[in-house]
Amino acid sequence: MSSSIKIITIIGIVYLVAIIPVSYIIPISWAWENGPIEDAQAVVLFIGFIMSLKYASHARFSGMWYTAATCFLLMTGRELSWGRVFFPLPSEPGSGPSFIDMVDVPHHELIYAAIGLVLIFALYGFVRKVQWRMVKKYMPWPSAVLCIVFIVIQYMAEHHIFFDHAISEPLEELGELYAYILLVAITSYLHENIENGRTYVGKFYRR
């Protein structure tokens, strides 16, 4: 797995260099809700959810991977606006899509209850199930730092800090997308190393 996460991290560095010029080039509609970038984010997070469930089914630290699965599930739900994206409203051309209010989503009370239960499960897992010392020991730090960089870019673009307003929306979504890709890759890397007790190879990565 070390070679895989190294490749993903190297691609991420190239992506980081290209993200601003690409944000000027791509249509802004790609960054709207239900656009290709947002859809890709939801797909990546759902892959992380399924992957973590699979890990939990045959692992020493199954609670840790169930916790990861709940986190990916919550993030997937958030990207889908808890189901609102499936109920678009008519909108003016060029203005981006709009959706019904959450209170108008069918069975929204059950959705709120499910979110609460999953959140409680995730918080419990973070406190009682995550092996934090092993996470710290096996964390691929270059990948983690790059993930944080993309999160910072996403935050700055969302709040129009430093970056040109014309590219803020594509930049925000592109940064968020690769942060999610790295998060899934890091989870996979941690699973392989924590469950198998791998040893150091090189300065940062293990195999």
N, C-alpha and C positions, 0 to 999 in steps of 0.2 A: 504493500500500500504506500510505502514511503515514496516510491517513484511516481505514483499517481498524484499524490498531494503536492509533490514538488512541481509536477507539470502544471497542475491547476494553479499553483501559486505563481509560477513563471508567467503563465498566460494572464493571470490577474495583474501582474506588474505591467505587461504590455497593454492590457485593457485600461489600466489606470492612466497610462500616458495618452491613450487614444480617446478617453471618455469625453473630454471637453470638445475637441473638434467634431467628434461623432454627434454630440448633442446639438451642434449647430446644423448638421446635415440632415438628420432623420426628421420625418414629419412629426410635429408635436402631437398629432393624434395617436401616434404609437405609444405615448406615455399616458394616455387617458385611461380611466377605468374601463375595463373590458377591452382594452387595447392589447397588442401583442406582448408588450413588455410586462404589463400587469398579469396577463395570463401566464406568461413564462414564470413569473415569480410564484404564482399559486401552484404551478406544476412542480417546480423545484421543491417547495415546502412540502407538498403532498408526498413527493418521493422520499423526503426526509422522514415523514411520518411512517410510511410503509416500511422503510428500511429499518427504523428504530424498533417497530413492532416485531419485525423478523429477528432482529438481534435479541430482543427480550425473550423470545420463545425458546432459546437454547443458550442461555448465558449464566455464568456464576452470579453476576450482578444484574439480574433481570430488572429489579426495581429502578436501577439507574437508566436503563434503556426505555422502560415504560415512561419514566419522567421525560426523557428526551422526546418520546413520541407525543406526549401531551403538549409539550412546548411547540413542536412542529404543527400539531393540530390547531392549537390556538392561533398561531401565526397564519396558517392557511385560512382559518375562519375570518381573521382580521382582513386579509387581502381580498376576501370575497365580501367584505362589509357585512359579515354574518348573514349572508343570503340576499342582501339588497340588490346585488348586481344582477340577480335573475329577474328583477322587476324594473326594467328601465321605463322611463317616462319620455314622452316626446320632447325633443330639444331642437333648438335652432341650429342650422348647419354651421359648423366651425366653432361652436361654443362648448363642445364636449358633452358627454352623456350625463343625465341626471337620473336619480332613482327614487323610489318611494321611501318615505320615512320608515324607520325601524318599527315604529308602533303599528304600521300598516302591513308589515310582513306577516303572512299567515303563521299562526302559532308562535308569535314572537315571545310570548311568556315562557314557553318551553325552551326556546333558544337561549333566553337569558338564564334560565335555570341550568341548562346544560353547560353554558359558559362558566357559571359559578362553580359547578361540580368539578369540571375539568381543571379550573384554576386552583381549587383547593387541593386536588390531587397533585398538581404540578408543584405547588408550594410545599406540600408534605414531602414529595420526592426530593426537592432541593435540600430540605433540612435533614431528612433521614436516610435517603437512598443513594444520593450522589456521592461517589468516593472522591472527595475533593483533593485529597493528597495524591491520589493516583492521577487525577486529571491534571494537576499541576506538574507532576513528574513526567507525564507523557505528552503534554500539550505541544503541538508543533507551533512554536511561537512566531516564526516568520509569517505563517498563514494566519494566525490569530491577529497579529498586528495589522496585516493587510486588510483583514475583515473589518477591524476597527476603523481603519482609514476610510474604507468605503461607507461605513455607517456615519462617520463625521461628514463626509462629502454629501451624503443624502440629507443629513440634518441641515447643513449650511445651505444647500440648494432649496430645501423646503421652506426655510425661513428667509430666503433671499439675502444671505450673508455672503458678501464678497463677490459671488458669481453674478454674471449678467442675467437679468430677469428673463431675457429671451430664451435662455437655455435651462432655466431653473427646473422646469417640469421634467424634460427628458433626462437631465443630469441626475435629478433626484431618483428617478425610477431605475436608471441604468446602474447607479451606485448601489441601490437597494438590491437589485437583481444579483450582482456579483457577490455582495455580502452574504446572500442566502446560499449561493453556490459554495462559497467557502465554508459556511456553517455546516452544510451537509457533508462536505469533504472532511472537515475536522471531526465531526461526529463519527464518521466511518473509520477514520484513522485512530481515534481514541478507543473505539470498540476493539479494533484489531489488536492494539497494543496492550490495553488493560486486560482483556480476556485471555490473551496469550502470554502476557508477561514478557514482552519483547525487550531486548537490550539495545543500548545505544549503538548507532552507526553514524559516525560523523558528529557534528556539533549539535545539530538541532533534531534530526530525524532519526527514526528507528525503523528496523525492518524485521 
